Amino acid sequence: MNSIIADFAKFEIAINSFKARYSYLPGDMPNAFSYWPTCGGGVEATCNGNGDGYVYFFSSNESPQLWEQMSLA
């Protein structure tokens, strides 16, 4: 259980650091393609989020892009 809590804390720090640097949550970033043109398989529409401040996990491409954008950053 302690390992899970520690991992969660690391993800929280990484996501907050991403937001501080890029002004958006990873996955929600509307201009991600301009930073990483290979993101989303090289397709801008599948790379960028909508920039609304939320990462939608069930109805958009933002959830998988969260992990890809974190990796690219």
PDB file of N, CA, C and O in Angstrom:
ATOM      1  N   MET A   1       0.825  -1.183   0.000  1.00  0.00           N
ATOM      2  CA  MET A   1       0.000   0.000   0.000  1.00  0.00           C
ATOM      3  C   MET A   1       0.878   1.258   0.000  1.00  0.00           C
ATOM      4  O   MET A   1       0.567   2.238  -0.678  1.00  0.00           O
ATOM      5  N   ASN A   2       1.955   1.223   0.752  1.00  0.00           N
ATOM      6  CA  ASN A   2       2.866   2.369   0.785  1.00  0.00           C
ATOM      7  C   ASN A   2       3.472   2.653  -0.582  1.00  0.00           C
ATOM      8  O   ASN A   2       3.690   3.811  -0.939  1.00  0.00           O
ATOM      9  N   SER A   3       3.744   1.601  -1.345  1.00  0.00           N
ATOM     10  CA  SER A   3       4.295   1.764  -2.687  1.00  0.00           C
ATOM     11  C   SER A   3       3.292   2.460  -3.611  1.00  0.00           C
ATOM     12  O   SER A   3       3.672   3.316  -4.410  1.00  0.00           O
ATOM     13  N   ILE A   4       2.034   2.100  -3.503  1.00  0.00           N
ATOM     14  CA  ILE A   4       0.993   2.731  -4.315  1.00  0.00           C
ATOM     15  C   ILE A   4       0.866   4.211  -3.958  1.00  0.00           C
ATOM     16  O   ILE A   4       0.749   5.061  -4.841  1.00  0.00           O
ATOM     17  N   ILE A   5       0.889   4.504  -2.688  1.00  0.00           N
ATOM     18  CA  ILE A   5       0.797   5.900  -2.232  1.00  0.00           C
ATOM     19  C   ILE A   5       2.003   6.698  -2.734  1.00  0.00           C
ATOM     20  O   ILE A   5       1.854   7.841  -3.167  1.00  0.00           O
ATOM     21  N   ALA A   6       3.177   6.109  -2.678  1.00  0.00           N
ATOM     22  CA  ALA A   6       4.382   6.791  -3.155  1.00  0.00           C
ATOM     23  C   ALA A   6       4.320   7.032  -4.658  1.00  0.00           C
ATOM     24  O   ALA A   6       4.704   8.103  -5.130  1.00  0.00           O
ATOM     25  N   ASP A   7       3.837   6.042  -5.419  1.00  0.00           N
ATOM     26  CA  ASP A   7       3.693   6.212  -6.869  1.00  0.00           C
ATOM     27  C   ASP A   7       2.694   7.316  -7.192  1.00  0.00           C
ATOM     28  O   ASP A   7       2.936   8.129  -8.084  1.00  0.00           O
ATOM     29  N   PHE A   8       1.592   7.351  -6.485  1.00  0.00           N
ATOM     30  CA  PHE A   8       0.595   8.384  -6.705  1.00  0.00           C
ATOM     31  C   PHE A   8       1.200   9.768  -6.453  1.00  0.00           C
ATOM     32  O   PHE A   8       0.948  10.702  -7.215  1.00  0.00           O
ATOM     33  N   ALA A   9       1.979   9.900  -5.410  1.00  0.00           N
ATOM     34  CA  ALA A   9       2.623  11.178  -5.090  1.00  0.00           C
ATOM     35  C   ALA A   9       3.584  11.596  -6.208  1.00  0.00           C
ATOM     36  O   ALA A   9       3.661  12.777  -6.547  1.00  0.00           O
ATOM     37  N   LYS A  10       4.315  10.633  -6.783  1.00  0.00           N
ATOM     38  CA  LYS A  10       5.233  10.929  -7.884  1.00  0.00           C
ATOM     39  C   LYS A  10       4.473  11.409  -9.111  1.00  0.00           C
ATOM     40  O   LYS A  10       4.896  12.360  -9.769  1.00  0.00           O
ATOM     41  N   PHE A  11       3.345  10.754  -9.430  1.00  0.00           N
ATOM     42  CA  PHE A  11       2.533  11.174 -10.570  1.00  0.00           C
ATOM     43  C   PHE A  11       1.976  12.574 -10.347  1.00  0.00           C
ATOM     44  O   PHE A  11       1.936  13.389 -11.269  1.00  0.00           O
ATOM     45  N   GLU A  12       1.548  12.846  -9.127  1.00  0.00           N
ATOM     46  CA  GLU A  12       1.006  14.165  -8.815  1.00  0.00           C
ATOM     47  C   GLU A  12       2.071  15.248  -9.012  1.00  0.00           C
ATOM     48  O   GLU A  12       1.783  16.304  -9.576  1.00  0.00           O
ATOM     49  N   ILE A  13       3.274  14.998  -8.561  1.00  0.00           N
ATOM     50  CA  ILE A  13       4.371  15.952  -8.730  1.00  0.00           C
ATOM     51  C   ILE A  13       4.689  16.139 -10.216  1.00  0.00           C
ATOM     52  O   ILE A  13       4.877  17.265 -10.678  1.00  0.00           O
ATOM     53  N   ALA A  14       4.748  15.039 -10.955  1.00  0.00           N
ATOM     54  CA  ALA A  14       5.055  15.122 -12.386  1.00  0.00           C
ATOM     55  C   ALA A  14       3.979  15.904 -13.148  1.00  0.00           C
ATOM     56  O   ALA A  14       4.305  16.724 -14.007  1.00  0.00           O
ATOM     57  N   ILE A  15       2.719  15.660 -12.844  1.00  0.00           N
ATOM     58  CA  ILE A  15       1.632  16.368 -13.521  1.00  0.00           C
ATOM     59  C   ILE A  15       1.656  17.848 -13.157  1.00  0.00           C
ATOM     60  O   ILE A  15       1.468  18.696 -14.030  1.00  0.00           O
ATOM     61  N   ASN A  16       1.882  18.171 -11.902  1.00  0.00           N
ATOM     62  CA  ASN A  16       1.965  19.576 -11.496  1.00  0.00           C
ATOM     63  C   ASN A  16       3.165  20.276 -12.132  1.00  0.00           C
ATOM     64  O   ASN A  16       3.075  21.450 -12.492  1.00  0.00           O
ATOM     65  N   SER A  17       4.268  19.580 -12.273  1.00  0.00           N
ATOM     66  CA  SER A  17       5.449  20.153 -12.931  1.00  0.00           C
ATOM     67  C   SER A  17       5.176  20.417 -14.405  1.00  0.00           C
ATOM     68  O   SER A  17       5.581  21.447 -14.942  1.00  0.00           O
ATOM     69  N   PHE A  18       4.490  19.485 -15.055  1.00  0.00           N
ATOM     70  CA  PHE A  18       4.110  19.660 -16.459  1.00  0.00           C
ATOM     71  C   PHE A  18       3.235  20.899 -16.599  1.00  0.00           C
ATOM     72  O   PHE A  18       3.471  21.733 -17.474  1.00  0.00           O
ATOM     73  N   LYS A  19       2.235  21.020 -15.746  1.00  0.00           N
ATOM     74  CA  LYS A  19       1.325  22.170 -15.816  1.00  0.00           C
ATOM     75  C   LYS A  19       2.072  23.476 -15.561  1.00  0.00           C
ATOM     76  O   LYS A  19       1.785  24.479 -16.213  1.00  0.00           O
ATOM     77  N   ALA A  20       3.007  23.486 -14.643  1.00  0.00           N
ATOM     78  CA  ALA A  20       3.787  24.695 -14.371  1.00  0.00           C
ATOM     79  C   ALA A  20       4.625  25.099 -15.583  1.00  0.00           C
ATOM     80  O   ALA A  20       4.790  26.286 -15.861  1.00  0.00           O
ATOM     81  N   ARG A  21       5.145  24.119 -16.293  1.00  0.00           N
ATOM     82  CA  ARG A  21       6.005  24.417 -17.452  1.00  0.00           C
ATOM     83  C   ARG A  21       5.208  24.791 -18.689  1.00  0.00           C
ATOM     84  O   ARG A  21       5.580  25.722 -19.403  1.00  0.00           O
ATOM     85  N   TYR A  22       4.099  24.068 -18.960  1.00  0.00           N
ATOM     86  CA  TYR A  22       3.369  24.251 -20.213  1.00  0.00           C
ATOM     87  C   TYR A  22       2.020  24.965 -20.055  1.00  0.00           C
ATOM     88  O   TYR A  22       1.346  25.236 -21.049  1.00  0.00           O
ATOM     89  N   SER A  23       1.629  25.266 -18.834  1.00  0.00           N
ATOM     90  CA  SER A  23       0.373  25.968 -18.514  1.00  0.00           C
ATOM     91  C   SER A  23      -0.890  25.147 -18.777  1.00  0.00           C
ATOM     92  O   SER A  23      -1.996  25.685 -18.719  1.00  0.00           O
ATOM     93  N   TYR A  24      -0.745  23.888 -19.058  1.00  0.00           N
ATOM     94  CA  TYR A  24      -1.883  22.988 -19.283  1.00  0.00           C
ATOM     95  C   TYR A  24      -1.602  21.647 -18.628  1.00  0.00           C
ATOM     96  O   TYR A  24      -0.450  21.276 -18.406  1.00  0.00           O
ATOM     97  N   LEU A  25      -2.658  20.937 -18.327  1.00  0.00           N
ATOM     98  CA  LEU A  25      -2.504  19.558 -17.875  1.00  0.00           C
ATOM     99  C   LEU A  25      -2.044  18.700 -19.045  1.00  0.00           C
ATOM    100  O   LEU A  25      -2.439  18.953 -20.183  1.00  0.00           O
ATOM    101  N   PRO A  26      -1.218  17.692 -18.789  1.00  0.00           N
ATOM    102  CA  PRO A  26      -0.853  16.786 -19.877  1.00  0.00           C
ATOM    103  C   PRO A  26      -2.097  16.065 -20.382  1.00  0.00           C
ATOM    104  O   PRO A  26      -2.913  15.587 -19.595  1.00  0.00           O
ATOM    105  N   GLY A  27      -2.228  15.993 -21.686  1.00  0.00           N
ATOM    106  CA  GLY A  27      -3.409  15.394 -22.311  1.00  0.00           C
ATOM    107  C   GLY A  27      -4.435  16.438 -22.691  1.00  0.00           C
ATOM    108  O   GLY A  27      -5.180  16.251 -23.653  1.00  0.00           O
ATOM    109  N   ASP A  28      -4.487  17.526 -21.960  1.00  0.00           N
ATOM    110  CA  ASP A  28      -5.447  18.606 -22.215  1.00  0.00           C
ATOM    111  C   ASP A  28      -4.818  19.749 -23.010  1.00  0.00           C
ATOM    112  O   ASP A  28      -5.505  20.706 -23.364  1.00  0.00           O
ATOM    113  N   MET A  29      -3.568  19.660 -23.284  1.00  0.00           N
ATOM    114  CA  MET A  29      -2.793  20.731 -23.919  1.00  0.00           C
ATOM    115  C   MET A  29      -3.235  20.950 -25.369  1.00  0.00           C
ATOM    116  O   MET A  29      -3.072  20.051 -26.194  1.00  0.00           O
ATOM    117  N   PRO A  30      -3.795  22.128 -25.701  1.00  0.00           N
ATOM    118  CA  PRO A  30      -4.331  22.336 -27.046  1.00  0.00           C
ATOM    119  C   PRO A  30      -3.262  22.576 -28.110  1.00  0.00           C
ATOM    120  O   PRO A  30      -3.559  22.501 -29.302  1.00  0.00           O
ATOM    121  N   ASN A  31      -2.039  22.860 -27.710  1.00  0.00           N
ATOM    122  CA  ASN A  31      -0.966  23.123 -28.672  1.00  0.00           C
ATOM    123  C   ASN A  31       0.181  22.116 -28.561  1.00  0.00           C
ATOM    124  O   ASN A  31       1.316  22.432 -28.917  1.00  0.00           O
ATOM    125  N   ALA A  32      -0.100  20.937 -28.081  1.00  0.00           N
ATOM    126  CA  ALA A  32       0.943  19.918 -27.885  1.00  0.00           C
ATOM    127  C   ALA A  32       1.644  19.558 -29.189  1.00  0.00           C
ATOM    128  O   ALA A  32       2.847  19.301 -29.198  1.00  0.00           O
ATOM    129  N   PHE A  33       0.903  19.540 -30.281  1.00  0.00           N
ATOM    130  CA  PHE A  33       1.480  19.152 -31.573  1.00  0.00           C
ATOM    131  C   PHE A  33       2.599  20.108 -31.987  1.00  0.00           C
ATOM    132  O   PHE A  33       3.545  19.695 -32.658  1.00  0.00           O
ATOM    133  N   SER A  34       2.503  21.370 -31.597  1.00  0.00           N
ATOM    134  CA  SER A  34       3.558  22.323 -31.942  1.00  0.00           C
ATOM    135  C   SER A  34       4.847  22.054 -31.162  1.00  0.00           C
ATOM    136  O   SER A  34       5.929  22.432 -31.611  1.00  0.00           O
ATOM    137  N   TYR A  35       4.741  21.413 -30.014  1.00  0.00           N
ATOM    138  CA  TYR A  35       5.921  21.018 -29.241  1.00  0.00           C
ATOM    139  C   TYR A  35       6.468  19.669 -29.708  1.00  0.00           C
ATOM    140  O   TYR A  35       7.680  19.486 -29.827  1.00  0.00           O
ATOM    141  N   TRP A  36       5.574  18.744 -29.964  1.00  0.00           N
ATOM    142  CA  TRP A  36       5.963  17.363 -30.293  1.00  0.00           C
ATOM    143  C   TRP A  36       5.201  16.891 -31.534  1.00  0.00           C
ATOM    144  O   TRP A  36       4.126  16.306 -31.396  1.00  0.00           O
ATOM    145  N   PRO A  37       5.723  17.126 -32.738  1.00  0.00           N
ATOM    146  CA  PRO A  37       5.004  16.766 -33.970  1.00  0.00           C
ATOM    147  C   PRO A  37       4.803  15.257 -34.184  1.00  0.00           C
ATOM    148  O   PRO A  37       4.029  14.857 -35.053  1.00  0.00           O
ATOM    149  N   THR A  38       5.481  14.435 -33.412  1.00  0.00           N
ATOM    150  CA  THR A  38       5.265  12.992 -33.538  1.00  0.00           C
ATOM    151  C   THR A  38       4.148  12.504 -32.615  1.00  0.00           C
ATOM    152  O   THR A  38       3.715  11.355 -32.698  1.00  0.00           O
ATOM    153  N   CYS A  39       3.693  13.387 -31.746  1.00  0.00           N
ATOM    154  CA  CYS A  39       2.633  13.065 -30.783  1.00  0.00           C
ATOM    155  C   CYS A  39       1.356  12.643 -31.511  1.00  0.00           C
ATOM    156  O   CYS A  39       1.047  13.158 -32.585  1.00  0.00           O
ATOM    157  N   GLY A  40       0.633  11.719 -30.927  1.00  0.00           N
ATOM    158  CA  GLY A  40      -0.630  11.273 -31.507  1.00  0.00           C
ATOM    159  C   GLY A  40      -0.448  10.575 -32.835  1.00  0.00           C
ATOM    160  O   GLY A  40      -1.335  10.613 -33.688  1.00  0.00           O
ATOM    161  N   GLY A  41       0.701   9.936 -33.017  1.00  0.00           N
ATOM    162  CA  GLY A  41       0.972   9.261 -34.276  1.00  0.00           C
ATOM    163  C   GLY A  41       1.230  10.242 -35.405  1.00  0.00           C
ATOM    164  O   GLY A  41       1.084   9.895 -36.577  1.00  0.00           O
ATOM    165  N   GLY A  42       1.616  11.474 -35.060  1.00  0.00           N
ATOM    166  CA  GLY A  42       1.880  12.493 -36.062  1.00  0.00           C
ATOM    167  C   GLY A  42       0.619  13.154 -36.595  1.00  0.00           C
ATOM    168  O   GLY A  42       0.657  13.826 -37.626  1.00  0.00           O
ATOM    169  N   VAL A  43      -0.496  12.969 -35.903  1.00  0.00           N
ATOM    170  CA  VAL A  43      -1.771  13.555 -36.317  1.00  0.00           C
ATOM    171  C   VAL A  43      -2.181  14.592 -35.279  1.00  0.00           C
ATOM    172  O   VAL A  43      -2.421  14.258 -34.119  1.00  0.00           O
ATOM    173  N   GLU A  44      -2.259  15.843 -35.701  1.00  0.00           N
ATOM    174  CA  GLU A  44      -2.533  16.930 -34.762  1.00  0.00           C
ATOM    175  C   GLU A  44      -3.834  16.734 -33.992  1.00  0.00           C
ATOM    176  O   GLU A  44      -3.886  17.000 -32.791  1.00  0.00           O
ATOM    177  N   ALA A  45      -4.877  16.276 -34.665  1.00  0.00           N
ATOM    178  CA  ALA A  45      -6.189  16.111 -34.021  1.00  0.00           C
ATOM    179  C   ALA A  45      -6.159  15.077 -32.895  1.00  0.00           C
ATOM    180  O   ALA A  45      -6.927  15.189 -31.939  1.00  0.00           O
ATOM    181  N   THR A  46      -5.291  14.082 -32.992  1.00  0.00           N
ATOM    182  CA  THR A  46      -5.222  13.076 -31.934  1.00  0.00           C
ATOM    183  C   THR A  46      -4.141  13.400 -30.909  1.00  0.00           C
ATOM    184  O   THR A  46      -4.009  12.702 -29.904  1.00  0.00           O
ATOM    185  N   CYS A  47      -3.374  14.447 -31.155  1.00  0.00           N
ATOM    186  CA  CYS A  47      -2.316  14.850 -30.226  1.00  0.00           C
ATOM    187  C   CYS A  47      -2.817  15.887 -29.226  1.00  0.00           C
ATOM    188  O   CYS A  47      -2.538  15.791 -28.031  1.00  0.00           O
ATOM    189  N   ASN A  48      -3.544  16.858 -29.710  1.00  0.00           N
ATOM    190  CA  ASN A  48      -3.943  17.991 -28.877  1.00  0.00           C
ATOM    191  C   ASN A  48      -5.174  17.692 -28.044  1.00  0.00           C
ATOM    192  O   ASN A  48      -6.062  16.949 -28.462  1.00  0.00           O
ATOM    193  N   GLY A  49      -5.210  18.286 -26.855  1.00  0.00           N
ATOM    194  CA  GLY A  49      -6.414  18.283 -26.034  1.00  0.00           C
ATOM    195  C   GLY A  49      -7.226  19.528 -26.346  1.00  0.00           C
ATOM    196  O   GLY A  49      -6.907  20.264 -27.279  1.00  0.00           O
ATOM    197  N   ASN A  50      -8.265  19.762 -25.575  1.00  0.00           N
ATOM    198  CA  ASN A  50      -9.093  20.932 -25.853  1.00  0.00           C
ATOM    199  C   ASN A  50      -8.794  22.114 -24.935  1.00  0.00           C
ATOM    200  O   ASN A  50      -9.385  23.179 -25.113  1.00  0.00           O
ATOM    201  N   GLY A  51      -7.907  21.965 -23.972  1.00  0.00           N
ATOM    202  CA  GLY A  51      -7.471  23.076 -23.138  1.00  0.00           C
ATOM    203  C   GLY A  51      -8.493  23.595 -22.151  1.00  0.00           C
ATOM    204  O   GLY A  51      -8.406  24.745 -21.718  1.00  0.00           O
ATOM    205  N   ASP A  52      -9.467  22.764 -21.784  1.00  0.00           N
ATOM    206  CA  ASP A  52     -10.526  23.244 -20.887  1.00  0.00           C
ATOM    207  C   ASP A  52     -10.213  23.038 -19.400  1.00  0.00           C
ATOM    208  O   ASP A  52     -11.037  23.351 -18.541  1.00  0.00           O
ATOM    209  N   GLY A  53      -9.028  22.516 -19.101  1.00  0.00           N
ATOM    210  CA  GLY A  53      -8.644  22.332 -17.702  1.00  0.00           C
ATOM    211  C   GLY A  53      -8.989  20.977 -17.124  1.00  0.00           C
ATOM    212  O   GLY A  53      -8.748  20.728 -15.943  1.00  0.00           O
ATOM    213  N   TYR A  54      -9.552  20.091 -17.943  1.00  0.00           N
ATOM    214  CA  TYR A  54      -9.919  18.752 -17.494  1.00  0.00           C
ATOM    215  C   TYR A  54      -9.331  17.722 -18.452  1.00  0.00           C
ATOM    216  O   TYR A  54      -9.152  18.004 -19.637  1.00  0.00           O
ATOM    217  N   VAL A  55      -9.034  16.542 -17.947  1.00  0.00           N
ATOM    218  CA  VAL A  55      -8.611  15.428 -18.790  1.00  0.00           C
ATOM    219  C   VAL A  55      -9.737  14.409 -18.745  1.00  0.00           C
ATOM    220  O   VAL A  55     -10.014  13.808 -17.707  1.00  0.00           O
ATOM    221  N   TYR A  56     -10.377  14.227 -19.889  1.00  0.00           N
ATOM    222  CA  TYR A  56     -11.513  13.305 -19.972  1.00  0.00           C
ATOM    223  C   TYR A  56     -11.003  11.900 -20.262  1.00  0.00           C
ATOM    224  O   TYR A  56     -10.234  11.696 -21.202  1.00  0.00           O
ATOM    225  N   PHE A  57     -11.425  10.945 -19.466  1.00  0.00           N
ATOM    226  CA  PHE A  57     -10.908   9.591 -19.580  1.00  0.00           C
ATOM    227  C   PHE A  57     -11.762   8.676 -20.434  1.00  0.00           C
ATOM    228  O   PHE A  57     -11.280   7.620 -20.843  1.00  0.00           O
ATOM    229  N   PHE A  58     -12.994   9.022 -20.722  1.00  0.00           N
ATOM    230  CA  PHE A  58     -13.852   8.077 -21.421  1.00  0.00           C
ATOM    231  C   PHE A  58     -14.365   8.574 -22.763  1.00  0.00           C
ATOM    232  O   PHE A  58     -14.816   7.765 -23.573  1.00  0.00           O
ATOM    233  N   SER A  59     -14.313   9.864 -23.026  1.00  0.00           N
ATOM    234  CA  SER A  59     -14.958  10.358 -24.236  1.00  0.00           C
ATOM    235  C   SER A  59     -14.017  11.146 -25.149  1.00  0.00           C
ATOM    236  O   SER A  59     -14.485  11.890 -26.011  1.00  0.00           O
ATOM    237  N   SER A  60     -12.714  10.998 -24.980  1.00  0.00           N
ATOM    238  CA  SER A  60     -11.800  11.748 -25.841  1.00  0.00           C
ATOM    239  C   SER A  60     -10.449  11.051 -25.908  1.00  0.00           C
ATOM    240  O   SER A  60     -10.237   9.998 -25.307  1.00  0.00           O
ATOM    241  N   ASN A  61      -9.543  11.671 -26.660  1.00  0.00           N
ATOM    242  CA  ASN A  61      -8.179  11.151 -26.770  1.00  0.00           C
ATOM    243  C   ASN A  61      -7.275  11.719 -25.680  1.00  0.00           C
ATOM    244  O   ASN A  61      -6.073  11.452 -25.681  1.00  0.00           O
ATOM    245  N   GLU A  62      -7.834  12.502 -24.746  1.00  0.00           N
ATOM    246  CA  GLU A  62      -6.989  13.156 -23.748  1.00  0.00           C
ATOM    247  C   GLU A  62      -6.334  12.182 -22.773  1.00  0.00           C
ATOM    248  O   GLU A  62      -5.197  12.404 -22.358  1.00  0.00           O
ATOM    249  N   SER A  63      -7.012  11.136 -22.408  1.00  0.00           N
ATOM    250  CA  SER A  63      -6.442  10.193 -21.452  1.00  0.00           C
ATOM    251  C   SER A  63      -5.164   9.531 -21.965  1.00  0.00           C
ATOM    252  O   SER A  63      -4.150   9.553 -21.268  1.00  0.00           O
ATOM    253  N   PRO A  64      -5.183   8.937 -23.175  1.00  0.00           N
ATOM    254  CA  PRO A  64      -3.922   8.348 -23.640  1.00  0.00           C
ATOM    255  C   PRO A  64      -2.853   9.402 -23.915  1.00  0.00           C
ATOM    256  O   PRO A  64      -1.660   9.131 -23.772  1.00  0.00           O
ATOM    257  N   GLN A  65      -3.276  10.603 -24.309  1.00  0.00           N
ATOM    258  CA  GLN A  65      -2.309  11.655 -24.580  1.00  0.00           C
ATOM    259  C   GLN A  65      -1.650  12.157 -23.304  1.00  0.00           C
ATOM    260  O   GLN A  65      -0.526  12.657 -23.344  1.00  0.00           O
ATOM    261  N   LEU A  66      -2.332  12.032 -22.175  1.00  0.00           N
ATOM    262  CA  LEU A  66      -1.719  12.397 -20.896  1.00  0.00           C
ATOM    263  C   LEU A  66      -0.386  11.676 -20.755  1.00  0.00           C
ATOM    264  O   LEU A  66       0.635  12.302 -20.467  1.00  0.00           O
ATOM    265  N   TRP A  67      -0.392  10.381 -20.953  1.00  0.00           N
ATOM    266  CA  TRP A  67       0.833   9.593 -20.763  1.00  0.00           C
ATOM    267  C   TRP A  67       1.855   9.878 -21.847  1.00  0.00           C
ATOM    268  O   TRP A  67       3.050   9.943 -21.559  1.00  0.00           O
ATOM    269  N   GLU A  68       1.413  10.050 -23.097  1.00  0.00           N
ATOM    270  CA  GLU A  68       2.353  10.326 -24.174  1.00  0.00           C
ATOM    271  C   GLU A  68       3.001  11.689 -23.978  1.00  0.00           C
ATOM    272  O   GLU A  68       4.217  11.815 -24.119  1.00  0.00           O
ATOM    273  N   GLN A  69       2.218  12.706 -23.658  1.00  0.00           N
ATOM    274  CA  GLN A  69       2.765  14.043 -23.464  1.00  0.00           C
ATOM    275  C   GLN A  69       3.706  14.093 -22.262  1.00  0.00           C
ATOM    276  O   GLN A  69       4.722  14.786 -22.293  1.00  0.00           O
ATOM    277  N   MET A  70       3.368  13.363 -21.215  1.00  0.00           N
ATOM    278  CA  MET A  70       4.265  13.287 -20.053  1.00  0.00           C
ATOM    279  C   MET A  70       5.597  12.661 -20.481  1.00  0.00           C
ATOM    280  O   MET A  70       6.666  13.125 -20.085  1.00  0.00           O
ATOM    281  N   SER A  71       5.520  11.629 -21.273  1.00  0.00           N
ATOM    282  CA  SER A  71       6.718  10.950 -21.738  1.00  0.00           C
ATOM    283  C   SER A  71       7.570  11.855 -22.629  1.00  0.00           C
ATOM    284  O   SER A  71       8.793  11.883 -22.498  1.00  0.00           O
ATOM    285  N   LEU A  72       6.929  12.587 -23.526  1.00  0.00           N
ATOM    286  CA  LEU A  72       7.658  13.468 -24.430  1.00  0.00           C
ATOM    287  C   LEU A  72       8.257  14.675 -23.726  1.00  0.00           C
ATOM    288  O   LEU A  72       9.309  15.176 -24.123  1.00  0.00           O
ATOM    289  N   ALA A  73       7.587  15.138 -22.683  1.00  0.00           N
ATOM    290  CA  ALA A  73       8.099  16.294 -21.944  1.00  0.00           C
ATOM    291  C   ALA A  73       9.348  15.914 -21.181  1.00  0.00           C
ATOM    292  O   ALA A  73       9.932  16.752 -20.495  1.00  0.00           O
TER     293      ALA A  73
END
